[in-house]
């Protein structure tokens, strides 16, 4: 064991039959400075190929948040969902300040008429990434960089509307922390197929 405040070091030696020897000294990396978690609101998204699969993803993510909320920040979850997942055609997006708000929205996902339901749904179209959408997304990202977090929500809601219609934009610009977390992946659909005789 290493006393507190001391740096861990190790030596590795290799001795060859030909008389060639190598000696390597390793030292632990300096600690990374603690990063302040990014302040919300955040744009959280889900997508799938069918409405059934999208609802399953919402349920699975809600269950994951119940079990793992303390192990990830809202920014990490939002970044993973938006920037590190393949985006399918059936889409849902919600703007939330934190994981608690996201959980409320996910629990109301299956009852869109509920007063607590939030978010935007849409089907990505092939023309959803035209020049007008690209320029509008670029403008919104610039505004988000310029404005304080307390004024981000309307811009993120507009980006959510672009997302559900299929627009693409540089999602990484929304996040200070580009750390991914292990979230539930796409569910398999239980379709049965009978062979033709």
C-alpha positions as CSV (number, residue, x, y, z in Angstrom):
1,X,0.0,0.0,0.0
2,X,1.1,3.6,-0.7
3,X,0.8,6.2,2.1
4,X,-1.7,8.9,1.6
5,X,-0.4,11.8,-0.5
6,X,2.4,9.7,-2.1
7,X,2.5,8.8,-5.8
8,X,2.3,5.1,-6.8
9,X,5.2,3.8,-8.9
10,X,6.1,0.4,-10.3
11,X,9.1,-1.1,-12.1
12,X,8.9,-3.6,-14.9
13,X,12.0,-5.5,-16.0
14,X,12.6,-7.8,-18.9
15,X,15.7,-9.9,-19.4
16,X,16.3,-11.5,-22.8
17,X,18.4,-14.6,-23.5
18,X,20.6,-12.6,-25.9
19,X,21.6,-10.2,-23.0
20,X,19.2,-7.5,-24.1
21,X,17.6,-6.1,-21.0
22,X,14.8,-3.5,-20.6
23,X,13.7,-1.7,-17.5
24,X,10.6,0.5,-17.3
25,X,9.4,2.7,-14.5
26,X,5.6,3.5,-14.4
27,X,4.0,6.3,-12.4
28,X,0.3,6.9,-11.8
29,X,-1.3,9.8,-13.7
30,X,-2.0,13.0,-11.8
31,X,-5.6,13.2,-10.6
32,X,-7.9,15.0,-13.0
33,X,-9.4,18.2,-11.6
34,X,-13.0,17.7,-10.5
35,X,-15.4,19.1,-13.1
36,X,-18.5,20.9,-12.1
37,X,-21.5,19.1,-13.5
38,X,-23.0,21.1,-16.4
39,X,-26.1,23.0,-15.4
40,X,-29.4,22.1,-17.2
41,X,-31.7,22.2,-19.0
42,X,-30.8,19.4,-21.4
43,X,-32.3,17.9,-24.5
44,X,-33.0,14.2,-24.0
45,X,-34.0,12.1,-27.0
46,X,-35.2,8.6,-27.8
47,X,-35.7,7.0,-31.2
48,X,-36.8,3.6,-32.6
49,X,-38.1,2.0,-35.7
50,X,-41.6,1.5,-34.4
51,X,-43.9,3.1,-31.8
52,X,-43.9,-0.1,-29.8
53,X,-40.1,-0.1,-29.6
54,X,-40.0,3.5,-28.7
55,X,-42.4,2.9,-25.8
56,X,-40.3,0.0,-24.6
57,X,-37.2,2.2,-24.7
58,X,-39.0,4.8,-22.6
59,X,-39.9,2.2,-20.0
60,X,-36.4,0.7,-19.9
61,X,-34.8,4.1,-19.5
62,X,-37.2,5.0,-16.7
63,X,-36.3,1.7,-14.9
64,X,-32.6,2.4,-15.4
65,X,-32.9,5.8,-13.9
66,X,-34.7,4.4,-10.9
67,X,-31.7,2.1,-10.3
68,X,-28.7,4.1,-11.5
69,X,-29.6,7.8,-11.1
70,X,-26.7,8.5,-8.6
71,X,-24.1,7.1,-11.0
72,X,-24.5,9.5,-13.9
73,X,-25.1,13.2,-14.4
74,X,-28.0,14.6,-16.5
75,X,-25.5,15.9,-19.0
76,X,-23.9,12.5,-19.5
77,X,-27.3,10.8,-20.1
78,X,-28.4,13.5,-22.5
79,X,-25.0,13.3,-24.4
80,X,-25.1,9.5,-24.7
81,X,-28.7,9.5,-25.9
82,X,-28.3,12.3,-28.5
83,X,-24.7,11.9,-29.7
84,X,-23.7,8.3,-29.1
85,X,-26.8,6.4,-30.3
86,X,-28.0,5.8,-33.9
87,X,-31.1,7.9,-34.4
88,X,-34.0,6.0,-35.9
89,X,-37.0,7.4,-37.7
90,X,-39.7,7.3,-34.9
91,X,-38.5,10.0,-32.4
92,X,-39.3,11.6,-29.0
93,X,-37.5,14.5,-27.4
94,X,-38.0,16.4,-24.2
95,X,-36.2,19.3,-22.5
96,X,-35.7,18.7,-18.8
97,X,-33.5,20.4,-16.1
98,X,-32.4,17.2,-14.5
99,X,-32.9,13.4,-14.3
100,X,-35.9,13.8,-12.0
101,X,-37.7,15.8,-14.6
102,X,-36.7,13.3,-17.3
103,X,-38.1,10.5,-15.2
104,X,-41.4,12.3,-14.8
105,X,-41.6,12.7,-18.6
106,X,-40.7,9.1,-19.2
107,X,-43.4,7.8,-16.8
108,X,-46.0,9.8,-18.6
109,X,-44.8,8.7,-22.0
110,X,-47.5,6.1,-22.6
111,X,-50.3,8.5,-21.6
112,X,-49.8,11.5,-23.9
113,X,-53.1,13.1,-22.7
114,X,-51.9,13.1,-19.1
115,X,-51.3,16.6,-17.7
116,X,-47.8,15.5,-16.7
117,X,-46.9,14.3,-20.2
118,X,-44.2,16.3,-21.9
119,X,-42.0,16.1,-25.0
120,X,-42.4,16.2,-28.7
121,X,-43.0,13.2,-31.0
122,X,-42.4,12.9,-34.7
123,X,-41.3,10.9,-37.6
124,X,-38.0,11.8,-39.3
125,X,-38.5,12.7,-42.9
126,X,-35.9,12.5,-45.6
127,X,-36.3,16.2,-46.2
128,X,-36.0,17.0,-42.5
129,X,-32.4,18.2,-42.9
130,X,-32.8,20.8,-45.7
131,X,-30.8,24.1,-45.8
132,X,-33.4,26.0,-43.8
133,X,-33.3,23.4,-41.0
134,X,-29.5,23.3,-41.1
135,X,-29.3,27.1,-40.8
136,X,-31.9,27.3,-38.0
137,X,-30.1,24.6,-36.0
138,X,-26.8,26.5,-36.4
139,X,-28.5,29.7,-35.2
140,X,-30.0,27.9,-32.2
141,X,-26.6,26.3,-31.2
142,X,-25.0,29.7,-31.5
143,X,-27.7,31.2,-29.2
144,X,-27.2,28.4,-26.7
145,X,-23.4,29.1,-26.5
146,X,-24.1,32.8,-26.1
147,X,-26.9,32.7,-23.5
148,X,-26.7,31.7,-19.9
149,X,-28.3,28.2,-19.1
150,X,-31.3,29.9,-17.5
151,X,-32.3,31.0,-21.1
152,X,-31.6,27.8,-22.9
153,X,-35.0,26.1,-22.6
154,X,-36.8,27.8,-25.5
155,X,-33.8,27.2,-27.8
156,X,-33.6,23.6,-26.8
157,X,-37.4,23.2,-27.4
158,X,-36.9,24.5,-30.9
159,X,-34.0,22.0,-31.4
160,X,-36.3,19.2,-30.1
161,X,-38.8,20.2,-32.8
162,X,-36.0,20.0,-35.5
163,X,-34.8,16.6,-34.1
164,X,-38.2,14.9,-34.2
165,X,-38.6,16.0,-37.9
166,X,-35.2,14.5,-38.8
167,X,-32.9,17.4,-38.8
168,X,-29.2,16.8,-38.0
169,X,-27.0,19.1,-36.1
170,X,-23.7,19.1,-34.2
171,X,-25.0,17.7,-31.0
172,X,-21.6,17.7,-29.2
173,X,-21.8,21.5,-29.1
174,X,-24.6,21.3,-26.5
175,X,-22.4,19.5,-23.9
176,X,-19.3,20.5,-21.9
177,X,-18.8,16.9,-20.8
178,X,-18.5,14.3,-23.5
179,X,-18.6,11.3,-21.2
180,X,-20.8,8.4,-22.2
181,X,-22.7,6.2,-19.7
182,X,-24.0,2.7,-20.2
183,X,-27.7,3.1,-20.9
184,X,-30.3,0.5,-22.1
185,X,-29.9,-0.2,-25.7
186,X,-32.5,-0.8,-28.4
187,X,-35.1,-3.5,-27.5
188,X,-35.6,-6.5,-29.6
189,X,-39.1,-6.9,-31.0
190,X,-40.8,-10.2,-30.4
191,X,-42.3,-10.8,-33.8
192,X,-43.2,-14.4,-34.7
193,X,-42.7,-15.7,-38.2
194,X,-44.1,-18.9,-39.5
195,X,-42.3,-20.7,-42.4
196,X,-44.4,-21.2,-45.5
197,X,-44.9,-24.9,-46.3
